[in-house]
Amino acid sequence: QVQLVESGGGLVQPGESLRLSCAASGRVFRINAMNWYRQAPGKQRELVAAITSGGITNYADSVKGRFTISRDNAKNTVYLQMNSLKPEDTAVYYCNVGVLYPVGISNYWGQGTQVTVSS
């Protein structure tokens, strides 16, 4: 099993920044893609940002230019730097990790961290 521990959420005002972290531990054989999703009240969970094992990134149009995803492979950790936050960024943010095993890939989810952007 793999455990994902998220941190860094909180309450901020519009225009401010937050940095989310997600650390993987346990049977981490080889981490493939690392992703951040979010889910706002009454809405479906959506992909915010993704980063491959080779460092290729992808972003939702709504966060391009404001959010940056990065990873530290030595620490099995993924980060999400969120700048110029808007009220519509308010959601529970989840990290999602694909771990590659000899028999295939398994997906794991963090517990979620609340991000609230409000004046």
C-alpha positions in Angstrom: 0.0 0.0 0.0 0.9 3.6 -0.6 0.0 6.5 1.7 -0.3 10.1 0.4 -0.1 12.9 2.9 -1.2 16.3 1.7 -0.5 19.7 3.3 -0.6 23.4 2.6 -4.3 24.2 2.3 -5.9 27.1 4.0 -7.9 30.3 3.8 -6.4 33.1 1.7 -7.6 36.3 0.1 -8.0 36.8 -3.7 -4.6 37.4 -5.3 -2.6 35.6 -2.6 -0.7 32.4 -3.0 -0.6 28.9 -1.5 1.7 25.9 -1.9 0.3 22.4 -1.6 2.5 19.4 -1.0 1.8 15.7 -1.2 4.3 13.1 0.0 4.0 9.4 -0.9 5.3 6.7 1.4 4.9 2.9 1.7 5.3 0.5 -1.1 6.5 3.0 -3.6 8.1 0.9 -6.3 8.3 3.5 -9.0 6.0 6.6 -9.3 4.7 7.3 -12.7 2.4 10.4 -13.1 1.6 12.7 -10.2 -1.5 14.8 -10.4 -3.6 17.4 -8.6 -7.4 17.3 -8.8 -9.9 19.5 -7.1 -13.6 19.3 -6.3 -15.8 22.3 -5.5 -19.1 21.9 -3.8 -21.8 20.6 -6.2 -19.2 20.0 -9.0 -17.4 17.1 -10.4 -13.8 16.4 -9.5 -11.5 17.9 -12.2 -7.9 17.6 -13.1 -5.9 20.7 -12.3 -2.4 19.8 -13.1 -0.3 16.8 -14.0 3.4 15.9 -14.2 5.0 12.8 -15.7 8.0 11.0 -14.4 10.0 12.8 -17.0 8.8 16.2 -15.9 6.3 17.0 -18.6 3.5 19.1 -17.3 -0.1 19.8 -18.2 -2.6 22.2 -16.8 -6.3 23.0 -16.9 -7.0 26.1 -18.9 -8.5 27.8 -15.8 -5.1 27.7 -14.0 -2.6 28.1 -16.8 -0.1 30.9 -16.0 -1.1 30.9 -12.3 -0.4 27.4 -11.0 2.9 25.4 -11.3 3.2 21.7 -10.6 6.6 20.2 -9.7 8.0 17.1 -8.2 10.9 15.9 -6.1 11.5 12.3 -7.1 14.0 11.8 -4.3 11.4 12.6 -1.8 8.4 11.1 -3.7 6.7 14.4 -3.3 4.6 16.6 -5.7 3.9 20.3 -5.2 1.4 22.7 -6.5 2.3 26.4 -6.3 -0.8 28.4 -6.7 -0.5 32.1 -7.3 -3.0 34.9 -8.0 -5.7 32.8 -6.4 -9.4 33.5 -7.2 -12.6 32.7 -5.4 -13.4 30.1 -8.1 -10.3 28.2 -7.0 -12.0 27.3 -3.8 -12.2 23.5 -3.6 -10.9 20.5 -1.9 -7.6 19.6 -3.6 -6.6 16.0 -4.0 -3.3 14.5 -5.1 -3.3 11.4 -7.2 -0.3 9.2 -7.9 0.2 6.4 -10.3 2.7 3.8 -8.9 4.2 1.3 -11.4 4.6 -2.2 -10.1 5.9 -5.3 -12.0 2.3 -6.4 -12.4 0.9 -3.1 -13.5 -0.1 0.4 -12.3 -2.0 1.3 -9.2 -3.6 4.7 -8.5 -3.7 6.2 -5.1 -5.5 9.3 -3.7 -4.7 11.7 -0.9 -7.2 12.6 1.8 -7.8 16.1 0.3 -6.9 19.5 1.6 -9.3 22.5 1.7 -8.4 25.6 -0.2 -10.7 28.6 0.4 -10.2 31.9 -1.4 -12.4 34.6 0.0 -12.2 38.3 1.0 
